[in-house]
Amino acid sequence: MSAKKQSLTQCQSLLVFLSDFIDGTLNDDLCQEITSHAAECEHCRIVVDTLRKTISLYHECADEQAEIPGEVRSQLFKTLNLQDYLEP
């Protein structure tokens, strides 16, 4: 197996545990393996960092009530084929 294919296989097998890793519920051995792999693999490091940042931003904004302009909301619902759920 080529080094690139082997690395991709390792990435896929480790990223399956990403949610538990981020939540801190993964066992220490797998945490260390993901940490070590991400230190060497830029792509996985970006995935881990992006997920952490996304969760952080969500928590920062969770209590805020964002106002979405009516036209933007309508377009979003139309794009997602959810027009039946728009309030008149």
Residue frames relative to the residue before (quaternion, step in Angstrom):
aa qw qx qy qz dx dy dz
M 1.0000 0.0000 0.0000 0.0000 0.00 0.00 0.00
S 0.4715 -0.6803 0.4775 0.2947 3.58 -0.91 0.88
A 0.6398 -0.5435 0.3831 0.3854 3.56 -1.23 0.52
K 0.6441 0.5270 -0.3229 0.4506 3.58 1.02 -0.83
K 0.6754 0.4824 -0.2924 0.4751 3.59 0.92 -0.90
Q 0.6309 0.5269 -0.3285 0.4651 3.58 1.04 -0.78
S 0.6468 0.5147 -0.3125 0.4681 3.58 0.99 -0.85
L 0.6434 0.5181 -0.3198 0.4641 3.59 0.97 -0.86
T 0.6397 0.5183 -0.3201 0.4686 3.58 0.98 -0.82
Q 0.6522 0.4980 -0.3137 0.4778 3.58 0.99 -0.82
C 0.6189 0.5413 -0.3413 0.4556 3.58 0.98 -0.82
Q 0.6878 0.4881 -0.2861 0.4548 3.57 0.79 -1.02
S 0.6823 0.4906 -0.3030 0.4494 3.58 0.90 -0.85
L 0.6899 0.4629 -0.2868 0.4769 3.62 1.07 -0.63
L 0.6622 0.5312 -0.3176 0.4225 3.58 0.98 -0.78
V 0.4887 0.6403 -0.4305 0.4072 3.58 1.26 -0.24
F 0.7322 0.4171 -0.2121 0.4950 3.57 1.12 -0.73
L 0.3481 0.8001 -0.4505 0.1889 3.58 1.28 0.02
S 0.6522 0.5213 -0.3308 0.4399 3.59 0.86 -0.85
D 0.6761 0.4736 -0.2904 0.4840 3.59 0.90 -0.91
F 0.6041 0.5556 -0.3433 0.4566 3.58 1.11 -0.71
I 0.6859 0.4769 -0.2736 0.4768 3.57 0.84 -1.00
D 0.6876 0.4853 -0.2747 0.4650 3.60 1.01 -0.83
G 0.4354 -0.7151 0.4451 0.3177 3.58 1.24 -0.33
T 0.5449 0.6313 -0.3905 0.3898 3.58 1.21 0.43
L 0.5221 0.6394 -0.4040 0.3942 3.58 1.29 0.06
N 0.5643 -0.6096 0.4215 0.3637 3.59 -1.06 0.68
D 0.6803 -0.5488 0.3222 0.3636 3.55 -1.18 0.67
D 0.6437 0.5376 -0.3359 0.4287 3.61 0.96 -0.80
L 0.6893 0.4571 -0.2814 0.4865 3.58 0.90 -0.90
C 0.5968 0.5542 -0.3597 0.4553 3.59 1.06 -0.67
Q 0.6681 0.4953 -0.2931 0.4716 3.56 0.91 -0.92
E 0.6448 0.5234 -0.3219 0.4546 3.58 1.00 -0.81
I 0.6633 0.4844 -0.3031 0.4833 3.59 0.96 -0.84
T 0.6402 0.5259 -0.3218 0.4582 3.58 0.95 -0.85
S 0.6717 0.4899 -0.2902 0.4739 3.58 0.91 -0.92
H 0.6586 0.5065 -0.3117 0.4610 3.57 0.93 -0.88
A 0.6760 0.4978 -0.2980 0.4543 3.58 0.88 -0.93
A 0.5955 0.5615 -0.3617 0.4464 3.60 1.13 -0.56
E 0.7383 0.3961 -0.2083 0.5046 3.58 1.13 -0.66
C 0.7512 0.3717 -0.1860 0.5128 3.59 1.13 -0.65
E 0.3636 -0.7687 0.4877 0.1978 3.55 -0.35 1.25
H 0.6443 0.5374 -0.3324 0.4308 3.59 0.93 -0.84
C 0.6869 0.4614 -0.2867 0.4828 3.60 0.88 -0.88
R 0.6083 0.5459 -0.3503 0.4574 3.58 1.05 -0.72
I 0.6435 0.5115 -0.3164 0.4734 3.60 1.00 -0.81
V 0.6422 0.5180 -0.3245 0.4626 3.60 0.95 -0.84
V 0.6710 0.4922 -0.2979 0.4678 3.59 0.86 -0.97
D 0.6845 0.4872 -0.2909 0.4577 3.60 0.83 -0.96
T 0.6505 0.5182 -0.3143 0.4577 3.58 0.99 -0.82
L 0.6539 0.5004 -0.3174 0.4704 3.58 0.94 -0.83
R 0.6412 0.5209 -0.3242 0.4610 3.59 0.94 -0.84
K 0.6718 0.4957 -0.2907 0.4673 3.57 0.92 -0.93
T 0.6330 0.5332 -0.3280 0.4555 3.59 0.99 -0.83
I 0.6601 0.4961 -0.3000 0.4777 3.58 0.93 -0.90
S 0.6434 0.5260 -0.3147 0.4586 3.56 0.97 -0.86
L 0.6704 0.4897 -0.2955 0.4727 3.59 0.90 -0.90
Y 0.6169 0.5409 -0.3438 0.4568 3.56 1.01 -0.76
H 0.6812 0.4872 -0.2928 0.4614 3.58 0.87 -0.96
E 0.6341 0.5317 -0.3298 0.4543 3.59 1.03 -0.71
C 0.7701 0.3691 -0.1772 0.4891 3.58 1.00 -0.82
A 0.4394 0.7477 -0.4320 0.2475 3.59 1.23 -0.26
D 0.7272 0.4388 -0.2494 0.4652 3.59 0.99 -0.72
E 0.5975 0.5732 -0.3574 0.4322 3.56 1.25 -0.28
Q 0.2926 -0.7200 0.6009 0.1869 3.55 -1.07 0.76
A 0.1796 -0.8030 0.5627 0.0794 3.55 -0.28 1.24
E 0.2836 -0.7337 0.5945 0.1668 3.52 -0.99 0.85
I 0.1592 -0.7749 0.6074 0.0722 3.55 -0.71 1.09
P 0.4764 -0.6680 0.4799 0.3107 3.58 -0.76 0.97
G 0.6337 -0.5931 0.3589 0.3433 3.57 -1.02 0.87
E 0.6713 0.4968 -0.3007 0.4605 3.59 0.91 -0.90
V 0.6394 0.5116 -0.3232 0.4743 3.59 1.01 -0.77
R 0.6489 0.5166 -0.3086 0.4656 3.57 0.95 -0.90
S 0.6539 0.5156 -0.3085 0.4599 3.59 0.92 -0.89
Q 0.6673 0.4968 -0.2985 0.4678 3.56 0.92 -0.90
L 0.6305 0.5325 -0.3262 0.4610 3.59 1.01 -0.80
F 0.6795 0.4805 -0.2906 0.4722 3.57 0.84 -0.96
K 0.6307 0.5233 -0.3287 0.4694 3.58 1.05 -0.77
T 0.6612 0.5136 -0.3020 0.4559 3.60 0.90 -0.91
L 0.7268 0.4062 -0.2245 0.5063 3.57 1.03 -0.82
N 0.4161 -0.7305 0.4413 0.3138 3.56 1.35 0.10
L 0.4697 0.6699 -0.4292 0.3827 3.55 0.98 0.96
Q 0.2039 0.8273 -0.5063 0.1329 3.60 1.16 0.50
D 0.6062 0.5802 -0.3587 0.4089 3.60 1.07 -0.66
Y 0.6984 0.4783 -0.2649 0.4619 3.60 1.20 -0.44
L 0.4727 0.6574 -0.4460 0.3813 3.55 1.29 0.03
E 0.3642 -0.7031 0.5649 0.2322 3.54 -0.97 0.88
P 0.5179 -0.6632 0.4367 0.3183 3.59 -0.93 0.83
